Amino acid sequence: MSLLKITDATAEPFELAAVKVHLHETLTDTDNDALITRLIKVARQTAEERTERTLLATTWQVQLDTFPSVIQLERPPVVAVSWVKYIDAAGVLQTLDTAAYQVDIAKAPGRVAPAYGYHWPQTRAQTFGAVTVQYTAGYVNVAAIPEQIRQWILLAITEMYENRSRSAERPTVPNEFADSLLTGGNTVWSL
């Protein structure tokens, strides 16, 4: 199985002005705006990697060589499945009818399985990536992101900003309390 990010989030969990207030920066001083904007994105991406979640609307594709009994959709919360495509036994790319499968977005990670009375079609043998599922994941809005994750992002931004000469690319946030904000029920553990 391989997971590919098709489109990244087009928004961030915090607006620049809110972060500047948090950092005690003057709103009218724009000298560090580009840096702070980058730090917001880096902190969000790091939080997503560490929790194995998607914070804001992002499009993902999972590729498999064959249909398993259940397809797991990593990086929850899953919002919707766009399509399921496969290469049939004759080598032709097909789009599976939405009536042929069911989607469980309530579970983390999400799942796709054949609908009642259906089974997965046969795929072309010895074909890498014969099955592809495209889906959207992310919380419905910024307010829905768990507060612990939002607080960790602010702490990470602060750490990177205050120590920008030492930590320009990834948040260090050495504090165990800060790290516990991410792991306190927000990390997805796949089986």
C-alpha positions as CSV (number, residue, x, y, z in Angstrom):
1,M,0.0,0.0,0.0
2,S,1.2,3.5,-0.8
3,L,-0.3,6.8,0.3
4,L,0.1,9.9,-1.8
5,K,-1.0,13.5,-0.9
6,I,-2.6,14.9,-4.0
7,T,-3.5,18.4,-2.6
8,D,-2.4,19.9,0.6
9,A,-4.5,22.1,2.8
10,T,-5.2,25.6,1.4
11,A,-5.7,27.1,4.9
12,E,-3.8,26.9,8.2
13,P,-5.1,26.3,11.7
14,F,-4.2,29.9,12.7
15,E,-4.2,33.2,10.9
16,L,-1.1,35.3,10.8
17,A,-2.6,38.0,13.0
18,A,-3.5,35.6,15.8
19,V,-0.1,34.1,15.8
20,K,1.5,37.5,15.9
21,V,-0.6,38.4,19.0
22,H,0.5,35.1,20.6
23,L,4.1,35.9,19.9
24,H,3.7,39.4,21.3
25,E,4.6,40.9,17.9
26,T,3.3,44.3,16.7
27,L,0.6,43.7,14.1
28,T,1.7,46.6,12.0
29,D,5.3,45.3,11.8
30,T,5.5,43.1,8.7
31,D,9.2,42.3,8.8
32,N,8.7,38.7,10.1
33,D,5.4,37.9,8.4
34,A,6.9,35.6,5.8
35,L,8.8,33.7,8.5
36,I,5.8,33.4,10.8
37,T,3.6,32.2,7.9
38,R,6.2,29.5,7.1
39,L,6.4,28.4,10.8
40,I,2.6,28.1,11.0
41,K,2.7,25.7,8.0
42,V,5.7,23.7,9.3
43,A,4.0,23.3,12.8
44,R,0.8,22.1,11.2
45,Q,2.6,19.6,9.0
46,T,4.6,18.3,11.9
47,A,1.5,17.9,14.0
48,E,-0.1,16.0,11.2
49,E,2.9,13.7,10.8
50,R,3.2,13.0,14.5
51,T,-0.5,12.4,15.0
52,E,-1.0,10.6,11.7
53,R,-4.1,12.8,11.2
54,T,-5.1,15.4,8.6
55,L,-6.0,18.7,10.2
56,L,-7.6,20.6,7.2
57,A,-9.1,19.5,3.9
58,T,-6.5,17.5,2.0
59,T,-6.9,15.1,-0.9
60,W,-5.2,11.7,-0.6
61,Q,-4.8,8.6,-2.8
62,V,-4.1,5.1,-1.6
63,Q,-2.8,2.6,-4.1
64,L,-2.9,-1.2,-3.6
65,D,-1.8,-4.0,-5.9
66,T,-5.1,-5.9,-5.3
67,F,-8.3,-5.4,-3.4
68,P,-8.0,-6.4,0.2
69,S,-11.2,-7.4,2.1
70,V,-11.2,-3.9,3.6
71,I,-9.3,-0.8,2.4
72,Q,-8.0,1.4,5.2
73,L,-8.1,5.2,4.6
74,E,-5.1,6.6,6.5
75,R,-4.8,10.1,7.9
76,P,-8.3,10.7,9.3
77,P,-10.7,12.1,9.8
78,V,-12.1,11.0,6.4
79,V,-14.7,13.3,4.9
80,A,-15.6,11.5,1.7
81,V,-14.4,9.1,-0.9
82,S,-14.2,10.6,-4.4
83,W,-13.8,7.4,-6.3
84,V,-12.4,3.9,-6.4
85,K,-10.6,2.9,-9.6
86,Y,-9.0,-0.4,-10.6
87,I,-7.3,-2.0,-13.6
88,D,-9.5,-4.9,-14.6
89,A,-8.3,-8.3,-15.8
90,A,-8.1,-7.1,-19.4
91,G,-5.8,-4.2,-18.3
92,V,-8.5,-1.5,-18.7
93,L,-8.9,1.3,-16.0
94,Q,-12.4,1.1,-14.5
95,T,-14.2,3.3,-12.0
96,L,-16.2,1.3,-9.5
97,D,-19.9,2.2,-9.1
98,T,-20.5,3.9,-5.8
99,A,-23.3,1.4,-5.1
100,A,-20.8,-1.4,-5.1
101,Y,-18.9,-0.2,-2.0
102,Q,-19.6,1.2,1.5
103,V,-17.5,3.9,3.3
104,D,-17.1,4.1,7.0
105,I,-15.9,7.6,7.9
106,A,-16.9,7.3,11.6
107,K,-13.9,5.1,12.3
108,A,-10.3,6.3,12.4
109,P,-8.8,5.3,10.1
110,G,-11.7,5.3,7.6
111,R,-12.6,2.1,5.7
112,V,-14.0,1.1,2.4
113,A,-15.5,-2.4,1.8
114,P,-17.8,-4.0,-0.7
115,A,-21.5,-3.1,-0.1
116,Y,-23.9,-5.9,0.9
117,G,-24.3,-8.3,-1.9
118,Y,-21.2,-7.1,-3.8
119,H,-17.6,-8.3,-3.9
120,W,-14.5,-6.6,-5.2
121,P,-13.9,-7.1,-8.9
122,Q,-10.9,-9.0,-10.2
123,T,-7.8,-6.9,-11.0
124,R,-5.1,-7.5,-13.5
125,A,-2.6,-10.0,-12.1
126,Q,1.0,-8.8,-11.4
127,T,0.1,-5.1,-11.7
128,F,1.5,-2.7,-9.2
129,G,-1.1,-0.1,-8.0
130,A,-4.0,-1.9,-9.7
131,V,-6.4,-0.3,-7.1
132,T,-6.6,3.4,-6.3
133,V,-8.9,5.2,-3.9
134,Q,-9.0,8.9,-3.8
135,Y,-10.5,10.6,-0.7
136,T,-10.7,13.8,1.2
137,A,-9.7,14.0,4.9
138,G,-9.5,16.8,7.5
139,Y,-11.6,18.4,10.1
140,V,-14.7,20.3,8.8
141,N,-13.2,23.6,10.0
142,V,-10.4,25.0,12.2
143,A,-12.7,25.1,15.3
144,A,-13.1,21.3,15.0
145,I,-9.4,20.6,15.3
146,P,-8.8,19.2,18.9
147,E,-7.7,22.0,21.2
148,Q,-4.6,20.0,22.3
149,I,-3.3,19.9,18.8
150,R,-4.0,23.6,18.3
151,Q,-2.1,24.4,21.5
152,W,0.8,22.2,20.5
153,I,1.0,24.1,17.1
154,L,1.2,27.4,19.0
155,L,3.9,26.1,21.3
156,A,5.9,24.7,18.3
157,I,5.6,28.1,16.4
158,T,6.8,29.9,19.6
159,E,9.7,27.5,20.0
160,M,10.8,27.8,16.3
161,Y,10.3,31.6,16.3
162,E,12.2,32.3,19.5
163,N,15.0,29.9,18.5
164,R,14.9,30.5,14.8
165,S,18.7,30.4,14.4
166,R,18.8,26.9,16.0
167,S,15.5,25.4,14.8
168,A,14.5,26.8,11.4
169,E,12.9,23.7,9.8
170,R,11.1,21.6,12.5
171,P,9.8,22.3,15.9
172,T,11.9,21.0,18.8
173,V,9.4,21.7,21.6
174,P,11.4,19.6,24.1
175,N,8.8,19.9,26.8
176,E,7.1,16.6,27.6
177,F,3.9,18.4,28.4
178,A,3.8,19.9,24.9
179,D,4.4,16.5,23.3
180,S,1.6,15.0,25.4
181,L,-0.8,17.4,23.8
182,L,-0.3,15.5,20.5
183,T,-0.4,12.0,21.9
184,G,-3.2,12.4,24.4
185,G,-5.8,10.6,22.3
186,N,-5.1,12.4,19.1
187,T,-2.6,9.9,17.5
188,V,-4.1,7.3,15.1
189,W,-2.8,3.8,15.8
190,S,-3.3,1.5,12.9
191,L,-3.4,-2.2,13.3
